[in-house]
Amino acid sequence: MRKIAIIILSTLLLVSCSENTKNNRDKETSSIEAFVKDKEYTRHESGVYYKVIKEADQAEEIAKPLITSTDTIKIWFSGEILSGYLFTTNIASLAESNGIDIPKTDLVIKEIKLKDFTLVQGLEYAIKSASKGDSLHVVIPFDLGYGSVQNGHVPPYSTLFYKIGIH
C-alpha cells in the first residue's frame, strides 16, 4: 500500500512539474516574440534568436566560415536577463558601472577553444552561427540557458539576452 501511495505521489509531482514548465514556456514564448518583433532577428532551429550587429570584414564574394567546436576564438560578452538585469560580463568597465562583483581574472577577453569551454547551450548555438569578427545580440530561451534552476542571481525559467563579440 505504501509503494502505491509513493508511486501516485511521484506521478502527481511529475505532472505538476511538467505543467509548470509548459506554462513557463508559453509565457516565455510570448515575451521573446514581443522582444524580437520587428528587430530582424534570425531564429535558429534550436529556438535561440540572434541578430548580427556587425559582420566580419570580408569581401562579399568570399563566404565567411562559421565557427566550429574546434576553433579558437576570443570573445567579449555581457549577459542579462531579458528584463534588463545584467548578471555577467567580461568587460571590466561594464561590470564596474553596474556594481557587479566579478573576479578580476574573469574580466579579460580570453582566447578559448570552443569545445574546451563550458557555455550555456543557447550561446554555443549562436556562436556556431557566426564568424570570427561578428558581433551578435542573442536571445536564449530558459531551456537552452539555465533551465528551471536558480543560477547565482539568475532566477529559474529566465530568458537570457547576450551581447557578444567574436574575434
N, C-alpha and C positions, 0 to 999 in steps of 0.2 A: 504494500500500500504506500509505503514511504517513497519507493522508487517511482511509482506512478505520479505522486504529487510533485516530485522533483522534476520529472520529465515535463509535466504540464506547466510548471512554473518556468522552466527553462525555455519552453516553446513560446510562452507568453512574452517573456523578456526579449527573445529574438524578434518576434513580430513587432513589438513596441519599438525596438531599436531600428528595425528596418523601416518602419513607418516614419520615425523621426528623421532618418537620413533622407527619405523621399521628400518629406515636407521641406527640409532644409535645401535640398537640391532644387525643388520647384521655386522657392523664394530666390535662391541664388541665380538661377537662370534668368529670371525677370530682371534682377539687379544688373547682371552682366550685359544683357541685351540693351538695357537702358543706357548703360555706360558707354558701350561701343557704337551705339546708334549714330549714324552719320559721321563717323570718325575714320572710316576707311581701314578698319581692322580686318585681318585675314583670320579665318577660323581654321586652325589645324585640325586634322581628323581626330585628335585626342580630346578636343574640346577646349584647348588653350587658344586664346585670341592674341595676335601680335600685330604690331604695326612697325614697319621700318621707318624710322625718323630720318636717318641719314644712311645712305648706301655707301658701300665701299667705293673708293675711287678707282674705277677700272673702265677701260674702253667699252663702249656699248656692244661692240660686235663680239667681245670675249665673254663667254658665260662665266659667272662668278662661281667658284667651287663652294659648295655648302660645307659647313663644319661637320666633322665626323668625330666619333668617340676617341680616335687615336690622335687627333690634332692637339697641338699645344697652343694655348691661347692665353692672352691677358684679358681680364675682364674687370670693368668697374661696374658697380651696381648700387641701387637703392631699392629697398623693398618696403612696401606699405600694405596695410590692409586697405581694401578698396574704398573704405570710408575716409582714408587720408592719413591714418596714423602711421608714421614712419617707424619701423621696428628694426631695420638693419641697413647697413651701408658699409662700403669700404672707402668712402670719401670722407676724410678727416673733417673738413670744413662743414660738411652737411651734418655729420654726427654731432659736432660741437654746437652748431646753431640750433639743433633740435634737442639738445640735452640728452643725447643717447650715450650711455657708458659702454663703449666698445674697447676691448684691449688694443693698445697701440699696434701690436703685431698683426691685427686684423684690418688695420686702416691703411693698407697698401694695395696696390694693384699687383697681384702675384701672377707669375706665369704658371699655368696649370695644364696638365694633360687631362682632358675632359673625362676619360674613362677612370682616372685615379682620384677624382674629386667628387664628393657627395653633394648633390644638388637636389632640390625638390624636383619631382619628376616633370612637372609642367615647365619649369625653367629649362631643363635639359631639352625637351621637345622644341622650345622656342629657339634655343641656341643652335640646334641642329637644322633649323630652318633659315639660318642666317649665314653670312660670310664674314670673314675677318674684315674689319673696317666698318661694319654696320653698327648702328645704334638702334635699339628697339624699345618699344613700350610693350609690356606683356601682361595680360590678364589671365590669372590661373584659378580655375575652379577649385574648391576646397579639397575634392578627392584627388587632385593632382598636386596639391600643396601639402598642408599638414593634416588634412583629414578631419576626423572627429575628435581629435585630442588637442589639448592646450599645448602650445609650444612657446615657452617664455611669455612674452606679452601678447602673443597671437592667440586669440580665443578659438575654440573649436569651430569648425564649419566656416572658417574665414576665407573669403575670396582675396587673393593676393594680387598686387599690382607692382611690377618691377620696371625700372628704367635701367637698361644695361647698354654698355658699350663694349665691343669686342675688338681686340687688336691682336 
